């Protein structure tokens, strides 16, 4: 019976220790202990990113991931955490890993994987510098727009036992901040602390641009639907400032005098024209009340109030429609969630203009869930003011809503 070989497309992750033989020669027991600690750390990161350890071989590890993005993010977090640990020990005892990642088709034999895809990942790992990460062109194509990382092209490399040259990229993972496992939302990185206050004006500018874009899109939708279903929203202040206004008709004022107060009520029909694209008719009721001030002969206090009701432009019947101002706020939040979590993955029109991006605190791309938490969190963060001021002393410039979502805003470069 012929055994049918199973195959699958997967992301292959290879890592090993630099100078392992030298470390063992200098201190066998200490090196073995540190290797076990590194294995536990690497295993934890791989599992957190939904990967699978295929095999351990001495100082090397072979793993595979169903997600290319998760594999690269896992490698970045591993290298950052290992660097943090190495900084606390003498240089001669530091355990540095090299990592290579490739996306390829592999053969599956029980729990092991074989094939050219594995060989390429292993060759990339061997080419990497200590503490470095090399990825193939196939991996780069999948992650270049999804992770807030830098990628430096090394050209097409001829690797051992592989016929075709492989496009190779260095992952510039030192350029972005990270968190170790279990660190929660802690802020790390002096460079992030220095940049955070400088980004605040840019963040404000991005928010203003996003608000303008949201209002413009909602207005265009209102204009488009007006000819089909009639008025959708009652356009109110402050947007009425953009319209030209004329009085269609006005009733004679009615005057009522009672208890020393004189109330004058004026009813009129007004029409507002928005750039010739949309007209809305309102019934306006203006009330002016004059009341005699106690103890002051001849002195009167005057109060004025005004109310408007949207009318059907033809039949003059009253229409109950939501105010445009409230609808614009709701639309702004919905768009921000979709922009950041789906369409632009961590960006928005305003952030693109200002050169900003939102990422998870581990550098991962923002999804819809995290974008929703972050933007809805602004309903608490912005009115409280203190939620925004928190960005001034947070090392990553995280406002309260950023901390809710485990995200931060950074320079997109």
C-alpha atoms as one frame of an Amber mdcrd trajectory, in Angstrom:
protein
   0.000   0.000   0.000   1.421   3.375  -1.037   1.470   5.946   1.769  -0.062
   9.192   0.544   1.987  12.210   1.582  -0.010  15.077   3.060   0.955  18.603
   2.181  -0.001  22.034   3.414   0.901  25.671   2.956   2.293  26.993   6.225
   4.667  29.518   7.748   7.908  27.885   8.868   9.818  29.356  11.793  13.432
  28.295  12.472  15.638  29.510  15.308  18.878  28.471  16.941  21.484  29.761
  19.390  24.518  31.652  18.115  27.810  30.164  19.371  26.137  27.374  21.311
  29.237  25.131  21.273  31.386  27.958  22.655  28.883  28.602  25.457  28.756
  24.914  26.361  32.548  24.746  26.385  32.742  27.657  28.809  29.924  26.628
  31.179  27.909  23.476  30.487  25.559  23.650  33.461  24.899  27.375  33.198
  24.367  27.199  29.421  21.950  24.279  29.763  19.982  26.124  32.412  19.748
  29.268  30.277  18.795  27.207  27.213  15.899  25.620  29.130  14.749  29.084
  30.214  14.910  30.316  26.610  12.991  27.259  25.421  10.211  27.966  27.898
  10.076  31.597  26.793  10.010  30.691  23.084   7.368  28.015  23.675   5.171
  30.534  25.503   5.383  33.106  22.715   4.713  30.515  20.011   1.630  29.234
  21.822   0.387  32.774  22.450   0.529  33.415  18.715  -1.262  30.153  17.887
   1.812  28.443  16.511   2.993  24.853  16.977   6.435  23.654  17.983   7.284
  20.927  15.493  10.558  19.855  17.064  13.424  20.793  19.360  16.890  19.740
  18.281  19.609  20.698  20.722  19.720  24.480  20.612  17.371  24.763  17.608
  13.592  24.950  17.325  11.331  24.350  14.344   7.743  25.645  14.476   4.914
  26.392  12.089   2.101  28.951  12.074  -1.161  29.138  10.170  -0.836  32.958
  10.193   2.142  34.678   8.579   1.522  37.846  10.589   1.454  35.955  13.881
   4.737  34.198  13.070   6.611  37.449  12.410   5.113  39.153  15.440   6.066
  36.136  17.547   9.672  36.323  16.306   9.827  40.041  17.088   8.548  39.559
  20.630  10.956  36.689  21.244  13.978  38.717  20.118  12.965  41.754  22.149
  12.405  39.730  25.295  15.677  37.836  24.841  17.495  41.141  24.353  15.990
  42.491  27.566  17.156  39.410  29.434  20.622  39.446  27.860  21.133  43.037
  28.956  21.105  41.831  32.568  23.894  39.221  32.217  27.591  39.449  31.267
  28.271  39.477  27.528  30.095  36.152  27.643  26.980  34.444  29.019  24.421
  35.978  26.669  22.329  33.578  24.621  21.461  35.128  21.255  19.129  33.487
  18.753  18.888  33.868  14.997  15.464  33.435  13.384  14.435  32.678   9.806
  10.840  32.615   8.550   9.465  31.385   5.241   6.029  30.767   3.767   5.980
  27.584   1.747   4.418  24.266   0.900   5.610  21.416   3.122   5.127  17.676
   3.464   3.677  16.349   6.712   4.880  13.086   8.244   3.109  12.474  11.530
   4.063  15.560  13.578   7.093  16.600  11.521   7.338  18.755   8.385   9.752
  18.483   5.454  10.427  20.089   2.121  12.020  23.035   0.383   9.962  25.495
   2.447  11.626  24.196   5.613  15.066  24.293   4.016  14.673  27.932   3.002
  13.639  28.935   6.535  16.663  27.096   7.926  19.013  28.826   5.458  17.545
  32.241   6.310  18.091  31.542   9.988  21.743  30.693   9.304  22.204  33.995
   7.420  20.670  36.118  10.183  22.802  38.135  12.568  22.702  37.404  16.323
  19.379  38.679  17.628  18.195  39.182  14.043  15.210  38.028  11.993  15.273
  37.284   8.266  12.114  36.635   6.253  11.611  35.503   2.686   9.881  37.585
   0.033   6.730  35.461   0.334   6.487  36.377   4.019   7.222  40.040   3.364
   4.387  40.250   0.826   1.935  39.135   3.506   3.078  41.331   6.393   4.460
  44.555   4.882   1.177  46.448   5.304  -0.043  44.685   8.415   2.687  45.226
  11.005   4.190  48.458  12.309   7.734  47.288  11.576  10.557  48.221   9.247
  11.773  45.838   6.520  15.155  46.209   4.815  15.665  44.421   1.507  18.892
  42.388   1.357  18.474  41.501  -2.300  18.073  38.064  -3.833  20.261  35.573
  -1.995  21.508  32.249  -3.271  21.020  29.830  -0.401  22.508  26.370  -0.098
  20.743  23.522  -1.950  18.030  25.860  -3.324  18.047  26.387  -7.097  16.305
  29.740  -7.276  17.501  32.833  -5.502  15.394  33.907  -2.525  14.396  37.538
  -1.914  15.408  38.241   1.684  14.311  40.981   4.076  15.667  41.984   7.478
  12.974  42.748  10.044  13.947  46.012  11.755  12.265  45.017  14.983  14.304
  47.319  17.221  12.435  50.307  15.767   9.164  49.560  17.578   8.299  49.003
  21.256   7.235  45.675  22.748   5.884  44.040  25.863   7.038  40.786  27.463
   4.506  38.101  28.298   2.252  39.133  31.148   3.296  42.771  31.063  -0.226
  43.961  30.368  -0.370  47.600  29.337   2.917  48.719  30.883   4.803  51.401
  29.040   8.384  50.776  27.996  10.949  52.569  25.835  12.623  55.886  26.399
  12.355  56.732  22.728   8.580  56.345  22.860   8.510  58.621  25.904  10.399
  61.310  24.042   8.131  61.182  21.001   4.778  60.916  22.786   4.235  64.633
  23.594   5.367  65.644  20.097   2.687  63.432  18.562  -0.206  65.015  20.475
  -0.698  67.965  18.057  -0.580  65.499  15.168  -3.181  63.315  16.862  -5.436
  66.333  17.348  -4.991  67.327  13.711  -5.792  63.771  12.590  -8.983  63.793
  14.666 -10.077  67.092  13.102  -9.464  65.761   9.587 -11.376  62.559  10.379
 -14.297  64.579  11.756 -14.415  66.745   8.626 -14.275  63.684   6.364 -17.024
  61.944   8.369 -19.303  64.988   8.195 -18.644  65.428   4.469 -19.451  61.773
   3.745 -22.611  61.910   5.825 -23.691  65.108   4.072 -23.116  63.506   0.654
 -25.189  60.512   1.764 -27.929  62.889   2.934 -27.939  64.666  -0.430 -28.035
  61.357  -2.331 -30.921  59.959  -0.306 -32.903  63.189  -0.221 -34.125  62.769
  -3.784 -35.223  59.196  -3.085 -36.712  59.134   0.415 -36.808  62.812   1.318
 -35.033  64.415   4.269 -33.001  61.898   6.286 -31.615  64.218   8.947 -32.639
  67.584  10.291 -29.504  69.631   9.681 -28.951  71.713  12.801 -26.288  73.929
  14.357 -23.378  74.309  13.898 -23.838  73.055  10.322 -26.506  75.698   9.654
 -23.652  78.206   9.464 -22.772  76.718   6.078 -26.200  77.416   4.582 -27.752
  80.458   3.001 -31.085  81.185   4.655 -34.246  82.972   3.504 -37.607  83.568
   5.137 -40.375  82.014   3.040 -43.257  83.452   5.076 -43.849  84.950   8.492
 -46.993  85.340  10.597 -47.825  88.498  12.474 -46.411  88.380  16.003 -48.866
  87.371  18.725 -48.565  89.190  22.056 -49.737  87.864  25.399 -49.666  89.819
  28.637 -50.105  88.016  31.940 -48.843  88.618  35.488 -46.648  91.527  34.539
 -44.961  89.558  31.734 -45.267  90.272  28.053 -44.636  87.375  25.676 -44.240
  87.918  21.934 -44.377  84.853  19.682 -43.360  84.961  16.003 -43.899  81.992
  13.679 -42.178  81.811  10.325 -41.151  79.398   7.579 -37.489  79.449   6.636
 -35.560  77.656   3.909 -31.876  76.805   4.097 -29.848  76.106   0.991 -26.636
  74.081   1.231 -24.470  74.949  -1.790 -27.443  74.364  -4.097 -27.243  70.630
  -3.404 -29.807  70.396  -0.606 -32.683  72.520   0.700 -34.552  72.067   3.950
 -37.625  73.904   5.219 -38.271  74.569   8.904 -41.026  76.101  10.963 -39.334
  78.445  13.400 -40.976  79.724  16.569 -39.245  82.713  18.197 -40.377  83.726
  21.677 -39.393  86.951  23.423 -40.492  87.451  27.018 -40.235  90.726  28.910
 -40.766  90.624  32.647 -40.882  93.435  35.178 -37.919  93.220  37.562 -38.952
  93.273  41.198 -38.017  96.447  43.097 -36.823  98.275  40.005 -39.334 100.658
  38.497 -39.402 100.561  34.706 -36.703  97.897  34.512 -37.477  94.745  32.579
 -35.592  91.525  31.971 -35.735  90.126  28.464 -35.333  86.447  27.539 -35.432
  84.954  24.063 -35.782  81.382  22.853 -36.185  79.733  19.499 -37.235  76.289
  18.292 -37.383  74.698  14.837 -39.304  71.808  13.330 -38.358  70.171  10.030
 -41.128  70.258   7.424 -41.874  68.358   4.281 -40.830  70.816   1.598 -44.002
  70.293  -0.434 -46.792  69.393   1.961 -45.471  71.434   4.871 -46.165  68.523
   7.207 -43.912  68.065  10.218 -41.140  65.469   9.915 -39.515  63.722  12.836
 -35.894  63.225  11.838 -32.710  62.777  13.906 -30.510  65.874  14.162 -27.541
  65.878  11.828 -25.124  66.852  14.628 -25.857  63.756  16.735 -25.895  61.518
  13.667 -22.513  62.913  12.578 -20.980  62.007  15.946 -22.298  58.431  15.715
 -21.140  58.178  12.096 -17.689  59.475  13.043 -17.216  56.713  15.613 -18.475
  54.008  13.258 -16.149  55.166  10.507 -13.191  55.376  12.884 -13.769  51.755
  13.926 -14.051  50.530  10.330 -11.071  52.594   9.156  -8.756  51.458  11.955
  -9.934  47.881  12.293 -10.700  46.854   8.725 -10.132  49.177   5.778  -6.878
  50.926   6.698  -5.711  48.591   9.500  -4.604  51.005  12.169  -4.956  54.208
  10.202  -7.625  56.690   9.155  -7.645  59.509   6.593  -6.442  61.941   9.252
  -3.720  59.624  10.505  -2.503  58.976   6.964  -2.188  62.715   6.382  -0.381
  63.208   9.697   1.838  60.145   9.253   0.402  58.253  12.227  -0.756  54.703
  12.837  -2.400  52.771  15.663  -0.912  49.431  16.688  -1.326  47.014  19.545
   1.120  47.427  22.395   3.058  44.456  21.012   3.224  46.041  17.561   0.473
  43.847  16.116  -2.111  45.162  13.675  -5.381  46.487  15.097  -8.496  44.403
  14.412 -12.157  45.448  14.505 -12.614  44.446  18.136  -9.669  46.467  19.367
 -10.606  49.418  17.164 -14.129  49.346  18.611 -12.858  49.303  22.206 -10.419
  52.118  21.504 -12.865  54.440  19.772 -15.858  53.784  22.011 -13.522  54.316
  24.950 -13.220  57.933  23.793 -16.765  58.472  25.078 -15.289  58.163  28.564
 -11.767  59.404  27.868 -12.574  62.661  26.053 -15.322  64.108  28.327 -13.271
  63.377  31.440 -10.303  65.386  30.005  -8.020  63.535  32.401  -8.278  60.573
  30.046  -6.597  62.657  27.352  -4.089  64.301  29.689  -2.853  60.825  30.612
  -1.106  60.773  27.226   1.297  63.432  28.496   2.861  61.242  31.161   2.426
  57.836  29.502   5.697  56.725  27.914   3.872  55.653  24.772   1.544  58.610
  24.778  -1.430  56.400  25.615  -4.656  58.182  26.455  -7.208  56.329  28.558
  -8.992  54.900  25.514  -5.641  53.639  24.152  -5.011  51.791  27.396  -8.502
  50.293  27.322  -7.700  48.728  23.951  -4.061  47.851  24.620  -2.998  50.107
  21.744  -0.869  53.176  21.107  -0.470  55.799  18.384   2.968  56.088  16.789
   4.810  57.512  13.834   3.979  55.392  10.783   7.481  55.726   9.342
